[in-house]
């Protein structure tokens, strides 16, 4: 599937562009696509039927068959994309994703905002240039749809980060997020200490060291380090699992995040309205107010 379907797409683009391809090649490619799809159906149908005989409903049986056939990385990428688009809708409605009452949100988008704007600008320029240099109307229309969708996805990824901030909840627990790609809940009972600690691990989004240290970097930097009394498990963006005893993450206001973690029951300030997209938001005060007496 990974090889045949992209090849089919490339063949279709060549045909639309007017490239002469021998009929035997076209016939062989189509036969290969039909054969692969038939193979997928033959593999999935017995799994579906077995789950139905076991008493599952149609939807549950179909999902079970898909999980057995489709790789977990592909499923998670699709879910991440749908959640990012949902986050774009949340931003339009000026809402944020699941911030419980009494929780303190902390934004982390400041280091990447300029990069996202650059990606959007380059994508717009690419769309305009391709519109000028491609003479075939149909190919131009296809690429225009692809380019516009790419711009929407970039905006959706940033919107997911804006609408899904880190949280210090009312019970002192910590929830680390990066858009729709990463979500880790840390109970208050295992948090031993937190400190402001600016580091530049030079990695991508997520990295785990041999000493069970998780770096959740934004713009290749982290600003807060949290020590735990015992390891916590987490799921990486593509489905692999890991564990960490030390957490390093980025917060735009690290001192406020550390102060909130130091309080067992922080008093959350009123949740402000969302800022425009691709603009870092200040979601926590620079100092923590005293708890009510």
N, C-alpha and C positions, 0 to 999 in steps of 0.2 A: 504493500500500500504506500509506504514512504517513497518508493522509487517510481512506481507506475503512475500514480495520480499526478505528481508534478511533471512527469514526462508527457502525460496526456495534455496537460495545460500548455506546456511549451510547444507541443505539436500543433495545438489549436491556434496559438498565436502566430506560428509560422505560416499556417494555411491562410489565416486572415490577412497576413502581411503580403501574401502573394508569392511566397516561396514555393517552388515546384518540388513536390515530394513524390517519389514513385508510389503507385497505387498499392503495391505489395507491402510497402512499409506502413502505409496508413491502415491497411487491412490487418496486418499483424499486430499493430499497436492497439487497435480496437478489440481484437480478439483477446489480447493479453489483459486489457482492462476488464472485459466481461468475465474472463476466467478468474481474475483476482476477486472481483465482487462476488461471484458465485461461490468461491472458496470461503469467503468471509461468512456468507449466509449458511453454508454447510457446517461451519464451525460453531456459529452462534445458535442455530436452531436446536440442536440437541441439548445445549446448556439451558436454553429457555424452556424447552419441554420438560427437562428434569426438574427445574425449579417449580414449574406449574404442578407437576405430579407431587412435589413435596408440600404443596399447599400454599405457595406464594401467589399473590395477586399478579395480574398481568404486568403492572408497572414495576413491581418489585422483581419479578422474574426477568423482565427486559433489562433493568438496571444491573442485575447480577450477571447477565450474559455480557453486557457491555464491559463491566469491570473485568471480567475474565479474559476478554479479547483485546480491548483497547489498553495500551500501556498507561500506567499511572501518570507518567509525565505529560502525555497528551491530554488526559482528562483534566489534570490540574491547570495546564496552560489555558484550556478552554474556560474553566471556571474562573481563573484569574481575569481573563479578558471580560467575561460577563460581569464580574464584580466591579471591574474598573469602569465599565459603561454605566453600571448602576450608581457608582460614586459620582460620575459626571452629572447624572440626574439629581443626586442629592445636592451637589454644589449649586445647580441651577435653582433649586428650591431653597437654598441657603440653610441647609440642614447638615448635621453630621451623623456619623454612623454609630449607633448604640453607645451613647455616653450616659451611664446610669446616674441617677440623682446622687449628689454627694461626691462625685468623682472629679478629679482635677485633670484636665487635658493639657498636654504639652506638645507643641508643634515641633517638627524636625525638618521642615522643607527648605530652610534658608540656604544651605550650601548648594542645593541642586536647582534652585529656581532659575538662575542665569543660564545653566546648561539646557534646561527644558525650553526656555525662550529661544535659545540658539537652534535647537532641534526643530522647533516650529518654524522659525525663519528659513532655515535651510530647506525644509520640506516644501514650504510655499514657493521658494525660488525654483526648486526642482520641478514642481508642478507647472509653473509658468514656462520654464525653458522647454520641457517636453511638449507642451502644447504648441510651441512655436516651431519645433524642429521635426515633429512627427507628421508626415503628410497623409497618413491613412486614417480616415475619420473613426472607423470602428476601433482600431488599436488605440487611438487617442482617447476615445471614450472609456475603454477598459482601464487604461493607465490612470485616467483622471479619477475614476472611482477608487482605484487602489491607493492613489496618493492622498485623496481626501480622507479616506478611511484611516490611513496612517497618521494624518494630522489629528484626527479625532482620538485615536488611541493614545497619542502622546499627551494630549490634553486630559484624557481620562486617567492615565497613569498619575499625573500630577494631582488631579482632582481627588484620586483615591488617597494620596498621601495627605492632602489638606483635610479631607473629611474623616480620616481615620487616624487621629493623633495617638501618641502614647497616653496612657491613663494611670494615675494613682487613685485607686478607688477608696471609698469611704472606710473600708476595713483595713487599709494600708497595703493591700495587694497591688502588684504592678502588672500592667498589661503593655507589652511591647509590640508595636505594629510597624509594618512598612507597607502602606497602601493595602492592596488586597493580596500581596505576595507572602506576607509573613505575619504570624499572630502567635504570641507566646504569653501565657498567663503564669505569673509567679505568685504563689500564696505569701501572705505577709509573714507567716510563721517561719519561712526559710530565708528571709532577708536578714542578713547579719549586719551589713554596713553599706553605706553609699557615700560616694565622694565625687567632687568635680575632678575630672582627670582627662585632659585633652590629649588625644593620641591620633596618630596618622598611620593606621595599619597598612595602607596602600593596597587594599583588597577591594573586591566588589561589594555586593550588598551584604553577604553573610559569609563568615569564615569561622571555623572552630579549630583551635590549637590543640596540641597534644596534652596540654595541661588543663583541658576542659574549660577553656576560655572562649566565649562566643563574642565575636565582633560583629555588631549590626551597624555598619558604617553608612553614612550619607555624605556624599561628596568626599569619600575616602577619609573620613574623620569621625571620631567618637569623642564625646565630651563628658560622659558620666560612666563611672564604674560601680557595679553593684556586686558585693560579695555575698554568697549564699552559704548556708550551713550544710546543704546537701544538693546534689545535682538535680536539675530539672530537665525533663525531656521536651524536645521541640521537633517540629516538622519543617524541613527545608522547602523552598518554593516548588521544587519538582518532586516532592514526595518522600525523599530520604529522611530518615530520623537521626537525631543526635541528642546529646546531653551536654550540659555545661554547668559548672559550679561558679564561674565568674562571668558576669554579663557586662559588656561594654557597648553603649549605644549613644546616639547623638540626640541631644535636645537643644533647641534654639536658646532656651534659658536654663542652662544646667544647674545654676544655683537654686532656682526655684524648684526644680525637680528633686534635687537632693534634699532641700528643706521639707518638701512634701513627704518624701520617703522617711524622713526622720520623725515625723509626727504619726502616732498610731492611728489617729482619727482626724485627718485633715478636713478643714472646713472649706468646701469648694466655693469659689466665687461665682457670680452669675455667668452663665455661658454666653459669650458675645456672639454676634452674628458673624458669619464667615466673611473673610476678606475675599477680594476678587481672585480668580485662579492665577496660579503661578506667582503669588505674592506671599511671602512668609507671614504667618499670622502669629500674634502674641496671644497665647491662650492661658497664660498663668502670670500672676504678679511676680515682681522681682524679689519680693520677700513674703514670707508666710505669716498671715495674721495669727494672733494668739487664739487658741480654741475658746469657745464660749464657756463661761464659768457656770 
